[in-house]
Amino acid sequence: MNRNQKSILLIGAVTLIAADMPPAAPATGPSSSSATTPVIAPAPIAVPDREPRHPVSSVDVRTVTVANRAATMAPIPSGFVAAMQIYPFSDGVVYRAYAAPGQVTDIMLQPGEVLGAVASGDTARWVIGDTSSGTGDAKRSHILVKPFSAGLVTNLVVTTDRRTYHIALSSTPATAMSALSWTYPQDQLLAIQRAAKDAEAAAPVASGVDLTALHFNYAISGDNPDWRPLRAFDDGRQTFIEFPAALGQGEAPPLFLVGPKGEAELVNFRQRGHFYVVDRLFDAAELRLGLKHQDVVRVTRTAVQRRG
């Protein structure tokens, strides 16, 4: 078989094989046709309505700024004792304190005052801690502050078992207050009032009274309230009505003189401790207290009984 016959046989075999093969599947790639597949957009997600933002009122901001500035107390030369600034404490006042990097400022509370909590507006750039000194009634809490850098501004709110402190902190490059503390005028006023009250209670009810001339011929009758008098007596010029010691803790009853026909007349008296002192003698008087239910206690002078 020559070369031409071999070629004819090979072409015939290829033709037979191709005839037995199934037809090719249509192409799945992108078509050259101009037709496009429609794209369905996703449905929008419903978002709940947000509350409308209220713009910050410049008037309100100015009002707050003016109020804070007016309430802020700054260090003054006459307020320093050595290196300590001493402020007079008053509720609602903001106290200015200056600190510096590398230095600790000591904020000292009242001796015996128990520290509750310390809150700061900037705890990232300020070191804030607390400690105490002394023991017993002299134990004192200290709040220690130190800034990381100059030019920082923040505030402290310090709560204790007695009061709340508001402190404005500012840091400078090198100038710091070593310490600050307070005086407490209200506490001092209360101490003076207590001392005056104790002195008044310890003072004699009356001076120049002749004990041998006292008359105890008085009868107590009527209701039995907590303030019911214990006794009454006179020295011939003044009448003294003695009450329980708890009289000063409640409302004191007014005193009415009762006339022969039952008419009542309000009379002036002085209260000395748990005594009423009336600058006259009377035959009958009534102590009345209350509105819906009125307690009435009658003090009546009886036959003369002289203590001798």
Residue pairs with C-beta under 8 A, 6 or more apart in sequence:
68 94
71 92
71 93
71 94
72 93
72 94
72 95
72 96
72 168
73 87
73 93
73 94
73 95
73 96
74 96
75 85
75 96
75 98
75 177
75 180
79 85
79 86
79 87
80 86
83 177
83 178
83 179
84 108
84 178
84 179
84 180
84 181
85 177
85 179
85 180
85 181
86 180
86 181
86 182
86 183
87 93
87 95
87 180
87 181
87 182
87 183
88 182
88 183
88 184
88 185
89 163
89 165
89 182
89 183
89 184
89 185
89 186
90 185
90 186
91 163
91 164
92 166
93 166
94 155
94 166
94 167
94 168
95 165
95 166
95 167
95 168
95 180
95 182
96 167
96 168
96 170
97 105
97 107
97 145
97 167
97 168
97 169
97 170
97 177
97 180
98 105
98 170
98 171
98 172
98 175
98 176
98 177
99 105
99 145
99 146
99 147
99 169
99 170
99 171
99 172
99 176
99 177
100 147
100 150
100 171
100 172
100 173
100 174
100 175
100 176
101 146
101 147
101 148
101 149
101 150
101 171
101 173
102 146
103 146
103 176
104 144
104 145
104 146
105 144
105 145
105 146
105 176
105 177
105 178
105 179
105 180
106 142
106 143
106 144
106 178
106 179
106 180
107 142
107 143
107 144
107 145
107 156
107 158
107 165
107 167
107 179
107 180
107 181
108 140
108 141
108 142
108 179
108 180
108 181
109 115
109 140
109 141
109 142
109 143
109 158
109 160
109 165
109 181
110 140
110 162
110 182
110 184
111 134
111 137
111 138
111 139
111 140
112 137
112 138
112 139
112 140
113 140
113 141
113 160
113 161
113 162
113 163
114 141
114 160
114 161
114 162
115 130
115 132
115 141
115 143
115 158
115 160
116 158
116 159
116 160
116 161
117 158
117 159
118 128
118 130
118 143
118 156
118 157
118 158
118 159
119 156
119 157
119 158
120 126
120 128
120 154
120 155
120 156
120 169
121 154
121 155
122 152
122 154
125 147
125 148
125 149
125 152
125 154
126 145
126 146
126 147
126 148
126 152
126 154
126 169
127 144
127 145
127 146
127 147
127 148
128 143
128 144
128 145
128 156
129 143
129 144
130 141
130 142
130 143
130 144
131 141
131 142
131 144
132 139
132 140
132 141
132 142
133 139
133 140
133 142
134 140
141 160
143 156
143 158
145 156
145 169
147 169
147 171
149 171
150 171
150 172
150 173
151 171
152 169
152 170
152 171
153 168
153 169
153 170
153 171
154 169
155 166
155 167
155 168
155 169
156 165
156 166
156 167
156 169
157 164
157 165
157 166
157 167
158 164
158 165
158 167
159 165
200 272
200 273
201 273
203 272
203 273
205 240
205 272
205 273
205 275
205 277
206 235
206 238
206 240
206 272
206 277
209 235
210 235
211 307
212 307
212 308
213 235
213 236
213 306
214 233
214 234
214 235
214 307
215 233
215 234
215 235
215 236
215 304
215 305
215 306
215 307
216 231
216 232
216 233
216 305
216 307
217 301
217 302
217 303
217 304
217 305
218 231
218 232
218 233
218 234
218 299
218 300
218 301
218 302
219 299
219 300
219 302
220 228
220 229
220 230
220 231
220 232
220 297
220 298
220 299
221 297
221 298
221 300
222 286
222 295
222 296
222 297
222 298
223 295
223 296
223 297
225 289
225 295
225 297
226 244
226 246
226 250
227 243
227 244
227 246
227 247
227 250
227 252
227 253
227 287
227 289
228 243
228 244
228 297
229 241
229 242
229 243
229 287
229 297
229 299
230 242
230 243
230 244
231 241
231 242
232 239
232 240
232 241
232 242
232 299
233 239
233 240
233 242
234 240
234 281
234 301
236 281
237 279
237 281
238 277
238 278
238 279
238 280
238 281
239 277
239 278
239 280
239 281
239 282
240 275
240 276
240 277
240 278
241 255
241 275
241 276
241 278
241 287
241 299
242 274
242 275
243 274
243 275
243 276
244 274
245 274
247 274
248 273
248 274
251 289
252 271
253 287
253 288
253 289
253 295
253 297
254 266
254 287
254 288
254 289
255 266
255 267
255 269
255 276
255 278
255 285
255 286
255 287
256 264
256 265
256 266
256 267
256 285
256 286
256 287
256 288
257 264
257 265
257 266
257 267
257 282
257 284
257 285
258 264
258 283
258 284
258 285
258 286
258 298
259 265
264 286
267 278
267 280
267 282
267 285
268 278
268 279
269 276
269 277
269 278
269 279
270 276
270 277
270 279
271 277
278 285
281 301
282 301
283 300
283 301
284 298
284 299
284 300
284 301
285 298
285 299
286 296
286 297
286 298
286 299
287 295
287 296
287 297
287 298
287 299
288 294
288 295
288 296
289 295
